[in-house]
């Protein structure tokens, strides 16, 4: 087996400015191996000596330290490739070996094996091991794509050559830089369009909306989860989150539709807009059953048995596997009967969540549901008043179900059994608004 370096370009005599990439080639006659890959080393072709595998003996105007450094790098790469070579090695393997030499934090070597420490690779391994539902997997793939764009931003815009966000090399400063990128990425779409050339239009529309503090905190929490898992499963290096704190997620008092507002939307005439009417039915049905959007779009006629909706929430399917049963009242059943689905047919079309959310805002606006509610501004993290129709989403339906039930029955376990929350879920308390009417009921007890 022989490893050699070579250059392809030819430069006219006397041209001392052009640079050519140095390639490495591995040939093994016994196995028929003949693979090539480019390195990050460059040299003027007029100065290259194949016989010396480096600079020619005498090159004017090239400092000795430059010449000796490149010769040493070629030798080190040749020795590394020779040491790691195995029967069946491919061009991709050779490219990784070379990349690992130039970026020692990106790959580690263990007993002759390459351990890839780049975050996107470990996110894919994490997803493969966890077997999340479609919604959760999509969130982590979005994080993976975000990190890829962050790396490109640091390389192309910040001019940090060869920058990699890799386990074992991530510092608290890197995490801070990532947070800042998340906060500013919406403005980069117009400023640095090359970063987003491979992003799908639907994803680009989401990126253009500025991220709030809670969204950034959630993404950083997801990243911490992946890194913790990766280190426990063989990734080398220290955990940067041991020296980095994520700001606490800030939640305001949950707001939800009153029963009167819900019924006003249900009874509003949308016959002039059949698409919006179908979205209205979808939203109101969700208000009656309290499920997540990810479950709502999976329901078929088979999920309704003797007037009861039965399903296993996708979010907790792999942890508890508990079946949720929600009895359907007359209004909910009227929607089901209106749909008139046959066995196996899906109740509601699987529309994108953001399209559904936009439709809900239009539905509340046309139905005249515009009550002011107090929310936390995601940018300033201060309380502000906003019309409920401007900030409504599918999650409002879930809060409407839980909030109105809790006003009638103060039993979180009973309500959680129908909302799909795991028993004792801390998240459940966020949906329970202790409003003035409930407080008055308590005061009446001690009059």
Buried (B, 14 or more C-beta within 10 A) or exposed (E): BEBBBEBEEEBEEEEEEEBBEBBBBBBBEEEEBEBBBBBBBBBBBBBBEEEEBBBEEEBEEBEEEEBEEBBEBBEEBBEBBEEBBEEEBEEEBBBBBBBBBBBEBBBBBEEEEBBBBBBBBBBEBBBEEBEBBEBBBEBBBBBBBBBBBBBBBBBEBEEEEEBBBBBBBBEEEBBEBBBEBBBEBBEBBEEBEEBBEEBEEEEEEBBBEBBBBBBBBBBBEBBBBBBBBBBEEEBBBEBBBEEBEBEEEBEBBBBBBBEEBBBBBBEBEBEEBEEBBBBBBBBBBBBBBBBBBBBBBBBBBBBBEEEEBBBBBBBBBEEBEBEBEBEBEEBBBBBBEEBEBEEEEBBBEEBEBBEBBBBBBBBBBBBEBEEEBEBBBBEEEEEEEEBBBEBBBBBBBBBBBBBBBBBEEEEBEEBBBBBBBBEEBEEBEBBBBEBEEEEEEEEEEEE
